[in-house]
Amino acid sequence: MKVKFFAVLAALLMACAIAIPASAQELTNDVIFLRVGYIPTYVITSEESAYEDFEFAGFAAMGEYNLNLNPVLIGFGLEYQRVVDDADEAGADDSVASFLIPQVTAKFMTAGGFYIGAGLAGKYLIGYDLGEGVDTDKTIDLWLNGVIGYMATISEGIYLDVSGRFGYNLTNSTFDEYEMGGTTYKWKADSAYDIAIYVGIGFKSFATGM
């Protein structure tokens, strides 16, 4: 997994090296972003020391509409994530989970194309495979996200976007309990966080006049 992580970082650094010479023009329109992402870590811990942490990794795809309130962009996005916990070395099946995530993020843009921001997201568990005979509720959690990124002009009205995100779960209901063999167990999720790296393309939309 570490090899994949460093390979993705190297690819993103190459993309930045190509994009940096491009002059970042001042945005005057709303912008639509389409991104793909790699999630090197998504960790869920339990209050009970007897339980091992979930340690997921996977990929993401998202679309985001950004309302331009220069120099602030208000992004309304929808993201899909699929993550796998392959840390079990005892021969058990991998745990797989899929999420659908509506989110809103406020980003402050600089003249050089860099941005930093924060936002809220609802992370909804839409599918899972935790092993044969294991069931859990499809829940939604409220997450707090911090983002940092860089946007460069490729051509008129088209942008390259590279960004990173750190998320922290505020409600911790996902995987809080599970059912196995007709018996319900409390896993007692204590905290959860994830890190994601994205690369995408942005397109100008219509002017807001604001």
C-alpha positions in Angstrom: 0.0 0.0 0.0 2.9 2.4 0.7 4.3 1.8 -2.7 0.9 2.8 -4.3 0.8 5.9 -2.1 4.3 7.1 -3.1 3.5 6.4 -6.8 0.4 8.6 -6.6 2.4 11.4 -4.9 5.1 11.2 -7.6 2.4 11.4 -10.3 0.9 14.5 -8.6 4.2 16.2 -8.3 4.8 15.7 -12.0 1.4 17.2 -12.7 2.3 20.2 -10.6 5.6 20.6 -12.3 3.9 20.9 -15.6 1.2 23.2 -14.4 3.3 25.7 -12.4 4.5 27.6 -15.4 0.9 28.2 -16.5 -0.3 31.6 -15.2 -3.3 31.3 -12.9 -5.9 33.8 -14.1 -8.4 35.5 -11.8 -11.6 33.6 -11.8 -14.7 35.6 -12.9 -17.1 32.7 -13.4 -18.5 29.8 -11.5 -16.4 26.7 -11.9 -17.3 23.0 -12.2 -14.6 20.4 -11.1 -14.5 16.7 -11.9 -11.9 14.9 -9.7 -10.6 11.4 -9.1 -8.9 10.7 -5.8 -6.8 8.2 -3.9 -7.5 7.6 -0.2 -4.2 6.3 1.4 -5.8 6.0 4.9 -9.2 5.9 6.4 -9.0 4.8 10.1 -11.9 4.0 12.5 -11.0 3.3 16.1 -13.1 1.6 18.8 -13.5 2.5 22.5 -12.9 -1.2 23.2 -9.3 -2.2 23.3 -10.3 -5.8 22.4 -11.3 -4.6 18.8 -8.8 -3.8 16.1 -9.0 -0.6 14.2 -10.5 -0.5 10.7 -7.7 0.7 8.4 -9.1 1.3 4.9 -7.6 2.6 1.7 -9.2 3.1 -1.7 -10.3 5.6 -4.3 -12.8 8.4 -4.8 -14.6 10.2 -7.7 -16.4 13.5 -7.3 -18.1 16.4 -9.0 -18.2 19.8 -7.5 -20.0 23.1 -8.5 -18.2 26.2 -7.2 -20.1 29.4 -6.7 -17.6 32.2 -7.3 -17.8 34.9 -4.6 -14.3 36.2 -5.4 -11.9 35.6 -3.7 -14.0 32.8 -2.1 -15.4 29.7 -3.8 -18.3 27.9 -2.2 -18.3 24.4 -3.5 -21.3 22.0 -3.6 -20.0 18.5 -4.3 -21.1 14.9 -4.5 -18.4 12.2 -3.9 -18.3 8.4 -4.2 -15.8 6.4 -2.2 -14.9 2.7 -2.2 -12.4 1.6 0.4 -10.9 -1.8 1.4 -9.4 -2.9 4.7 -6.7 -5.4 3.7 -4.7 -5.1 6.9 -5.9 -8.5 8.3 -3.0 -10.9 8.0 -4.9 -13.9 9.5 -6.3 -15.0 6.2 -9.8 -13.5 6.7 -11.7 -11.8 3.9 -11.1 -8.1 3.2 -13.7 -5.7 4.5 -15.1 -3.4 1.8 -17.2 -0.3 2.2 -18.8 2.2 -0.2 -19.9 5.7 0.6 -21.9 8.5 -1.1 -20.9 11.9 0.3 -22.7 15.2 -0.3 -20.6 18.1 0.9 -20.1 21.9 1.0 -16.8 23.6 1.2 -15.6 27.2 1.4 -12.2 27.9 -0.2 -10.2 31.1 -0.1 -8.3 31.6 -3.4 -5.0 33.4 -3.8 -3.8 35.2 -6.9 -1.2 32.5 -7.5 -3.8 29.8 -7.8 -3.4 28.2 -4.3 -6.4 27.8 -2.1 -7.2 26.7 1.5 -10.6 26.0 3.0 -12.9 24.0 5.2 -16.4 22.4 5.0 -18.9 19.9 6.1 -19.9 16.5 4.6 -22.5 13.8 5.1 -20.8 10.4 4.7 -23.5 7.8 3.9 -22.6 4.1 4.0 -24.4 2.7 0.9 -22.8 -0.7 0.7 -20.4 -3.0 2.6 -19.0 -6.5 2.9 -17.6 -7.1 6.3 -17.3 -10.9 6.0 -19.8 -13.7 5.7 -22.7 -13.4 8.1 -21.8 -9.9 9.3 -24.4 -7.1 9.0 -24.4 -3.5 10.0 -26.7 -0.5 9.7 -26.4 1.9 6.7 -25.8 5.1 8.6 -24.7 8.7 7.8 -22.1 10.7 9.7 -21.3 14.4 9.8 -17.7 15.1 8.9 -15.5 18.2 9.2 -13.1 18.6 6.3 -10.0 20.8 5.7 -8.7 21.2 2.2 -5.7 22.7 0.5 -4.9 22.8 -3.2 -3.6 24.4 -6.3 -5.3 25.4 -9.5 -3.6 26.3 -12.8 -4.8 27.4 -16.2 -4.5 24.9 -19.0 -6.2 27.0 -21.5 -8.9 29.6 -21.6 -11.6 28.5 -19.1 -10.0 25.1 -18.4 -8.0 24.4 -15.2 -5.9 21.7 -13.7 -6.7 21.1 -10.0 -4.6 19.2 -7.5 -5.7 19.1 -3.9 -5.5 17.3 -0.6 -8.2 16.8 2.1 -8.2 15.8 5.8 -11.6 14.7 7.2 -12.7 14.1 10.8 -15.9 12.3 11.8 -18.0 14.3 14.2 -20.8 11.8 15.0 -19.2 8.3 14.7 -22.3 6.2 14.0 -20.8 4.2 11.1 -19.9 0.6 12.2 -20.8 1.5 15.8 -22.6 -1.8 16.0 -22.9 -5.0 13.9 -24.9 -8.2 13.8 -23.5 -11.6 13.5 -25.3 -14.9 13.8 -28.5 -13.1 15.0 -26.6 -11.4 17.8 -25.9 -7.6 17.9 -22.6 -6.5 19.1 -21.5 -2.9 20.1 -18.2 -2.1 18.3 -18.4 1.3 19.9 -16.7 3.5 17.3 -14.7 6.2 19.0 -13.1 8.3 16.3 -12.5 8.3 12.5 -10.4 10.3 10.1 -9.3 10.0 6.5 -6.9 11.6 4.1 -7.5 12.0 0.3 -5.5 13.3 -2.6 -7.3 14.5 -5.7 -6.5 15.5 -9.2 -9.1 16.9 -11.6 -10.1 19.3 -14.3 -12.2 22.5 -13.9 -14.4 24.2 -16.4 -15.8 27.7 -16.4 -19.6 28.0 -15.9 -21.8 31.1 -16.1 -21.0 34.4 -14.4 -22.8 35.0 -11.1 -22.7 38.8 -11.2 -22.0 38.9 -7.5 
